[in-house]
Amino acid sequence: MIKVAKEKFKNVDLPAEFRWGDFERLPKKLHENFDLVVCLANSISGVNTLTGLKRSLKNFRAVLKPGGYLVLQMLNYAAVKEDTLFPIKVTENNGIVYERFSERRGSRIFVYVIRLDLNQKPPSYEIFRHESDNYNVDVVSRGVAQAGFTGIRKFGDLYLKKRFGRSSRDLVIIGQRPDR
């Protein structure tokens, strides 16, 4: 992803750096360096455990300057029926198709990705599965507040036009790191 981002933005005149990192272990040299932390595409579920979620949220707060904002987007897994496959998204790029879907089983969430390479003869595919704790809206909202964010707001879409409801497909939480 870093390689693709660098290539995509190599001719854009922005003071941007691309680095690989781990939400749970952000380096101290990044503390109080950013006005905005954006965590999209359900990537927070990659931390796997509630402990990892809490540690990640504290790190997001730490890297923000006072007054900075967190925008956290994830699927609303509470809206997924138990043991039912929930389509997330299908994308295609240069003959590679990615199909993503999830499944909720009790307190666990399973995200599946099928990667289909149509450039191969015959087409080849790989299946990936990721398992994590089920972070519902209450757990995530409480974690954001416990990490020290204030003015917490919840939305049901990335346009910030829909209020969050229990049946919303998405959960978008915005919180602010208070001024000192």
Backbone torsions as a table, in degrees:
resi	resn	phi	psi	omega
1	MET	NA	-38.2	178.4
2	ILE	-63.0	-45.0	-179.7
3	LYS	-60.5	-43.7	179.6
4	VAL	-64.7	-43.4	179.9
5	ALA	-63.0	-44.3	178.9
6	LYS	-60.7	-43.9	179.8
7	GLU	-65.2	-42.9	-177.5
8	LYS	-64.0	-36.8	-174.2
9	PHE	-108.2	15.4	-176.2
10	LYS	-63.6	-28.4	-179.0
11	ASN	-101.1	9.9	178.8
12	VAL	-95.3	128.6	-177.2
13	ASP	-86.1	76.8	177.3
14	LEU	-129.3	145.9	177.0
15	PRO	-79.5	68.9	-175.9
16	ALA	-116.5	142.6	173.0
17	GLU	-123.1	145.6	177.4
18	PHE	-114.2	125.0	-179.5
19	ARG	-137.5	148.0	173.9
20	TRP	-86.3	141.9	178.9
21	GLY	-157.6	174.5	-178.4
22	ASP	-122.1	120.4	-178.2
23	PHE	-50.1	-35.6	-174.5
24	GLU	-79.1	-15.1	-176.3
25	ARG	-136.8	59.2	178.0
26	LEU	-76.7	135.7	-176.4
27	PRO	-67.6	147.0	-179.4
28	LYS	-61.0	-27.1	-179.7
29	LYS	-65.2	-14.2	176.7
30	LEU	-88.7	-10.3	-176.7
31	HIS	-56.8	135.3	177.6
32	GLU	55.9	38.3	-179.7
33	ASN	-107.5	-12.0	-170.1
34	PHE	-125.0	146.0	175.4
35	ASP	-88.0	-21.2	-173.7
36	LEU	-148.2	133.9	169.9
37	VAL	-117.4	124.1	179.6
38	VAL	-118.5	121.2	-179.3
39	CYS	-122.2	99.1	-172.4
40	LEU	-112.0	179.5	170.0
41	ALA	59.4	33.9	174.9
42	ASN	64.2	17.3	-176.1
43	SER	-66.4	-21.7	179.6
44	ILE	-64.4	-25.9	178.8
45	SER	-66.8	-15.0	178.2
46	GLY	-69.0	-11.8	179.6
47	VAL	-79.8	-9.4	168.4
48	ASN	75.2	-40.5	-172.7
49	THR	-128.0	161.3	176.8
50	LEU	-61.4	-38.1	176.2
51	THR	-61.0	-43.3	177.9
52	GLY	-64.7	-38.1	177.5
53	LEU	-61.4	-48.7	-178.9
54	LYS	-62.4	-43.1	179.1
55	ARG	-63.2	-41.8	-179.9
56	SER	-64.1	-44.0	180.0
57	LEU	-63.8	-38.6	175.8
58	LYS	-64.5	-39.0	177.4
59	ASN	-66.1	-39.7	177.4
60	PHE	-59.9	-42.4	178.7
61	ARG	-63.9	-42.0	-176.5
62	ALA	-63.5	-36.0	-177.2
63	VAL	-81.9	-11.9	178.1
64	LEU	-81.1	144.9	170.5
65	LYS	-72.7	155.5	174.0
66	PRO	-53.7	133.1	-177.4
67	GLY	89.7	-6.8	-179.7
68	GLY	-72.2	163.6	-175.4
69	TYR	-118.2	148.4	170.5
70	LEU	-110.1	132.5	170.7
71	VAL	-120.6	115.1	-176.3
72	LEU	-120.0	121.4	179.5
73	GLN	-121.0	136.3	176.1
74	MET	-153.4	168.2	173.8
75	LEU	-72.8	149.0	176.2
76	ASN	-88.5	89.4	-174.6
77	TYR	-67.4	-17.3	176.3
78	ALA	-65.9	-24.3	179.3
79	ALA	-81.3	-8.4	179.6
80	VAL	-85.9	125.2	179.0
81	LYS	-68.9	143.5	179.2
82	GLU	-52.7	133.9	176.6
83	ASP	57.0	29.6	177.8
84	THR	-118.6	136.0	177.0
85	LEU	-74.7	131.5	-175.2
86	PHE	-116.8	107.8	-179.0
87	PRO	-65.2	135.5	179.0
88	ILE	-102.9	-62.5	-176.7
89	LYS	-168.8	150.5	172.0
90	VAL	-121.6	129.6	177.3
91	THR	-131.5	155.8	178.1
92	GLU	-135.0	137.4	178.1
93	ASN	-147.0	113.4	177.4
94	ASN	52.8	44.3	176.4
95	GLY	83.5	4.2	175.8
96	ILE	-108.7	122.5	-178.8
97	VAL	-107.8	133.0	175.4
98	TYR	-117.2	123.8	174.3
99	GLU	-115.9	126.7	-177.5
100	ARG	-119.8	137.4	174.5
101	PHE	-151.0	163.3	-177.6
102	SER	-132.8	170.1	-180.0
103	GLU	-149.2	138.3	177.2
104	ARG	-109.0	129.5	174.8
105	ARG	-130.7	99.1	-179.0
106	GLY	60.1	-123.1	-177.2
107	SER	-90.7	11.1	-178.3
108	ARG	-118.6	146.6	174.7
109	ILE	-118.8	137.5	176.7
110	PHE	-119.2	124.6	176.1
111	VAL	-111.6	128.2	-179.4
112	TYR	-113.2	140.6	175.0
113	VAL	-129.4	126.5	173.2
114	ILE	-106.9	124.5	178.0
115	ARG	-108.9	115.9	-178.2
116	LEU	-113.2	120.0	-179.9
117	ASP	-100.4	103.6	-178.7
118	LEU	-80.7	-5.9	177.6
119	ASN	-78.5	-17.8	179.7
120	GLN	-84.7	150.8	176.0
121	LYS	-120.3	111.7	-9.8
122	PRO	-69.4	164.5	179.6
123	PRO	-55.6	142.8	177.9
124	SER	-110.1	158.1	179.5
125	TYR	-143.8	156.3	173.9
126	GLU	-133.7	148.4	176.8
127	ILE	-121.2	129.3	177.6
128	PHE	-116.1	145.1	177.4
129	ARG	-133.5	132.7	177.5
130	HIS	-125.0	133.7	-178.9
131	GLU	-116.8	137.7	177.9
132	SER	-150.0	169.8	172.7
133	ASP	-63.3	154.2	178.4
134	ASN	-86.1	101.6	178.9
135	TYR	-87.3	97.4	178.0
136	ASN	-84.7	173.6	-174.5
137	VAL	-57.4	-38.4	-179.0
138	ASP	-67.7	-42.5	179.7
139	VAL	-64.0	-45.8	-177.7
140	VAL	-68.8	-44.4	179.1
141	SER	-60.3	-44.5	178.2
142	ARG	-63.1	-41.5	178.6
143	GLY	-63.1	-40.4	178.4
144	VAL	-64.1	-44.2	178.7
145	ALA	-65.2	-43.9	180.0
146	GLN	-65.5	-25.7	177.7
147	ALA	-76.1	-8.6	175.5
148	GLY	103.5	14.0	177.3
149	PHE	-85.0	149.6	178.3
150	THR	-124.8	173.8	178.5
151	GLY	58.2	36.0	-174.0
152	ILE	-69.5	128.5	177.5
153	ARG	-127.7	148.6	-178.8
154	LYS	-121.8	137.2	179.1
155	PHE	-130.6	161.2	179.7
156	GLY	-101.7	5.2	178.2
157	ASP	-156.9	161.8	-179.0
158	LEU	-74.4	-11.4	175.5
159	TYR	-82.1	-6.6	179.9
160	LEU	59.2	34.0	-179.6
161	LYS	-104.5	-29.8	-178.7
162	LYS	-98.3	132.2	172.6
163	ARG	-69.8	145.4	179.4
164	PHE	-69.1	135.9	173.2
165	GLY	-132.3	158.7	-176.7
166	ARG	-56.6	-24.8	179.6
167	SER	-97.4	2.9	178.4
168	SER	-59.9	142.1	177.8
169	ARG	-71.0	-41.3	-178.5
170	ASP	-109.2	155.9	171.0
171	LEU	-124.9	120.0	175.6
172	VAL	-120.0	121.0	179.6
173	ILE	-114.3	130.4	176.0
174	ILE	-117.6	131.7	176.6
175	GLY	-140.1	156.7	-178.9
176	GLN	-118.0	137.7	170.9
177	ARG	-76.3	122.8	-177.8
178	PRO	-64.0	153.2	170.8
179	ASP	-62.6	155.5	-175.8
180	ARG	-45.4	NA	NA
